[in-house]
Amino acid sequence: MNLYAISRYGQAALSLLQPSASNCLFCGKGMSRGRAGGTPSWLPSSFTRLVCASCLAAIPWLIRIQCAVCGRNVSCPDCRRREAHFVCNRSAVGYDERMRSWLALYKYRGNEQLEPLFVDMLMMPLRMMARQLREELDKRHGTKPDSWNNKLLGRRRQLPWDAIAYVPVSDERAEERGFNQAERFAGGIAGRTGLPVVDLLVRTRHSGKQSFKTRGERIANTKQLFALAPGAIEALRNLRKPPGPEQLLSPVRLLLIDDIYTTGSTVEACSAAIRLHTPFPVAIYSLTWARS
C-alpha cells in the first residue's frame, strides 16, 4: 500500500499555497484584490488568490451531467450501448484550448506550482460523485443520510471509497516528464481526504501519446496495456471490510485517478485489468481533471 503520497504530496501541496501570488499562476497577469464575482463557492481561497478573475471566469466547469457513465454535459449514446468495467467517471472541466494550455504548463513545462490548483479543481467532482454514491448506498441499505457532505474533507469514514488508485505511465514517459501527473493528483487527494493510495497497476508497454490517435486507435492501443502490479491483490484484500451481513457482498470501492478522459479506453483498460484478475468484487469509479 502506498501511503507515502499522503505526506509527500499532500504536505507539499499545502506548503506551495501559503504565499499569495502577485500574478496569476495560469496566465501571468496581475491579480486584483478580492474574490471575483460569480466564483464558485466550492473553490477555496487558496485557489482564488492565485488565479485571476479572467481565468476563473473562463473555467468550463462540468456541473450539469447528462451522461451518467462518462460525466459529459451532453447525452452520450456510446456509453448507453457499452458495458464497462467501471461504474462511472466524473471530471472537473471540459477540455477546451485554455484547459489544454493550463495542463501543458504543468505536464510539459514543469510548472509544479500548478499542482495544488488542479487538485483543488478535482475536489468539486469528487464531492458530487461522493454525494451521489452515498445517497445510493443509503437508499439501498435503508440508512439515514448523514451530514457527511457538509464536512467532507478529513472525514475518511464518511467517504464511499476504500482507497485511491491511479493510471500509471510508462518508464519512458516517467523519465521524460519526471513524474506521473495521475499519481501526483492521487497523492494530493489522499492528503485532503485521508484515503490511502494503493499501487495497483503497471503498464505492459510504451504506447505513445494518446492525443495523436483517433478514437479507434485509442481503443485498440489500450487493449491489454495494463496489468496488476506485484502485491496488488494482497493490497486489495487488505481493504476488504470485516465479514458481516452487508459486507459479505460489498465490493472494494476504488477511486481511479487520471488527468483526461477522452474515449474512456484508458479507464476501461485499467478497470478491466483490476476486475478480471481479482478474486473478489471490486467497484471502480473514475475521477479525471478534464473530459475531452
N, C-alpha and C positions, 0 to 999 in steps of 0.2 A: 504494500500500500504506500502510495507516495504522499506523505504528509508534509514533506519539506516545503511544498509550494505555498502552504498557508503562511508560514513565517517569511519565506524568502520573497515571494511576490506580493503578498498582502501588505507586509510592512513597508516594502519598497514603494508600493503604490501610495501609501499614506504619506510617506516622507516626501514624495515628489509634489504633493498637493499642499504643503504647508505655506509656501510663499504665494503672494498674488502676483500675476503677470501684468506688466505694463503694456504688452502687446498680445493679441490673440494668438494662441498656440497653433491654430489651424491656418489662418490667412496672413498673420504677421502684422495686421493693422492695429492701431492704438485702441485701447479699451476705454469705454465710457463708464462712468460710475453708476452704481445702482443696478438692480435687476431689470432686464429688458421686459417690456410689456408683452404678455402672451407666452412667457416662458413656462413650459410645463412644470407643474408643481412637484413632480417626482424627481426633477433634476436637483441635486444638492448644490449648495453654494460653492463647493469645491470645484464644480464644473463651470458654473455660470461666471465665476470670477476669472476664469482662464479663457473663455470663449466670448467673442464679441457678439453684439446684438444681431448683426447681419448674418453671421454664421449660424447663430441659434435659430433665427427665423427660417433659414434655408434647409434645416434638417427634415428629411421626408419620413417622419415617424410612421410606423405601421401600427395604427391604433384600431381601425375598423377591419377586422379579419373576415374575409369572405370564404376562404378555403380552410377548413378545419384541419387539414393534413399539413400542408406546406406553409401556411401562415400568410399567404398573399392577401392583398386587399381587393382582389378581383376573383371571380369564380375560376376554378381550375379544373377543367374536365379530365386532364391526365391523372390527377390524384384520385378522382372518383372511380377511375377504371382499374387502378392497380392495387394490389395487396402488398403493403410494405412491411418490413421487419421492424420498423419504428412506429411509435404511436403518432407523433406529430412533431412539427417544427414550428418554432416561433422566432421571429427576427425583430431587431430594433428598428431598422430603417430600410427603405428601398434603396437599391444600389444604382444611384444616378452618377453623373460625371463628377459632381462635387464630392460625393462619398467615395468614389473611386480614388480621387486625388488625395483625400484625407488618409485612406488606408495605405496608399503608396508612400506617403510621408513616413509612416511607421514601419511598414514591411520592408521597403526597398531603400529608404534613405536613413534608416536607423534612428529616427526621432522617437526615442523611448519615453520622452516626457508625455507623449500622447497616450501611452498605455492605460493609465488610470482613467482617462476620459472615455476610452472605448468600454472599459469595464462599467463605468457609470451608466453608459447608454444601454448596456446589456441588462442592467438591473430592471429596466422597465418591462421588457417581455418576460423576464424571469418571474416578476411579480404577477403579471397577467396569467401566465401558464400555471403558476403555483396556485393561484386563487381558483382557476377553473378545475384543476385536478383535485384540489382539496374539497371543493363543493361536490364533485362527482363521487369521491370516496365517502364523504359524509352521507350523501344520499343513499349510496349502495349499502353502507353498514348501519344506517339508521341513527347516526350520531348527530349531535347538535353542532352547528357551526361554531368554531372558536373565534376569538378575536385576533387570531394569528396574523391576518392580513394587515392589521394596523401596526404590528410590531414584528415585521418580518426579519430584519437583519439581526444577526446574533441569536436567532431562535431556531437552531437546527432541528429541535424536536418537532417543530410545527411545520417544517418543510416536507413535502410529499416524496422527496428523493432520499436515497440512501447514500449516494456518492456521486462524484463528478468524474467523467472521463473526457478524453479529448481526441481529436483526429491527429494522428502522427504524421510527420513529414519524413521524407527520405533522408538518408545520410547526406546525399549530395545537396539537397535543399537546406538542411540544417547548417552545413559547412558554409554554404554560400551566403546565407542570411544571418547566421549566428544565433538564431533562436527559432522556436516554433510559436507563432502567434496564438494558435489554439491552446497550446499548453500554458502560455502566459495568461490568456484570458481566463482559463480554468483556475489557475492559481489565484488570480485576483478575485474571482467569485468565491472561491473557497475561503479566502481571507475575510470576506464580508459576511458569509453565511455560516461558517463553521463546518460545512460539509467537507469530507475528506476527498482528495484527488487520488484516483487509482490509475495505475499504468496498465492498461488492458490490451493495447493493440500495437502492432508493428507493421510497417509496410514491407511487402514481399519484393517490391522492385521500385525503381525510379520511374515515374510515369510521365514526366514532363509537365509543363504548365497547362492546367485545365482551361485557362482563359482563352487559349488559342484553338480550342477544339469545338466542333459542332456538338449539338445535343446528342446525336447518335454516337459520336466518337467518345464523348464523356462517359456515357453509359457503358460502352464496350470497354473503355480503358480502365474502369474501376472494378471490373469483374475479377474476383479473387485477388484484389490489390492489397487486402489487409488480412492479417492472421492474429490469433491470440498471442499475446506476449507470454514468456515463461512466467509461471506463477499466477496467471490471470484468473484461472478457475478457482484457485485457493483464495485469492483476494475477494472474488465474488461470493464464495461460500462463507467467508467471514462476515459478510454484510447481511447475510440472511437473518431474519428475526427469529427469536426463540419459538419453538413449536407451540401452537395454541389453536383454538377453534377457528380463528380467522387467518392466522399466519401460515397454516399448512398450505394454503393455495395462494398466498400473497407473493407476488414476484419481487425480486430485487429491482428497485427502480433507479435507473441511471439517467443523469443529465449529460448528454454528449455535446461538447463544445466545438465549434468551428467558426471561421470568420465569415464565409459567404455560402449561402445556399442558392444554387443555380437550378440544376435539374433534380437535385436530391440524390444523385447517383453515389456521391461520396458518403453521405449519411446512411444510405441504404446498404452500401457495401460494408461499412463499419458495423452496422446493426446486425447484418446477416452473419458476419464473422463471429460476433459475440453470441447471438442467439442459437445458431445452428451447431455450436460446439460446446455449449454449456448445458450440463445435465439437469438443470432446474430452471424454472421460469424467470425470465428477465424482461422487464419492460423498459424501453429506451425512448427518451424524449430529447429532441434536438433543440439546442439554443445557439443561434448564429447571430452575428452582428448585423449582416445585411442579407436581404432577399433580392436576388437579381431578377 
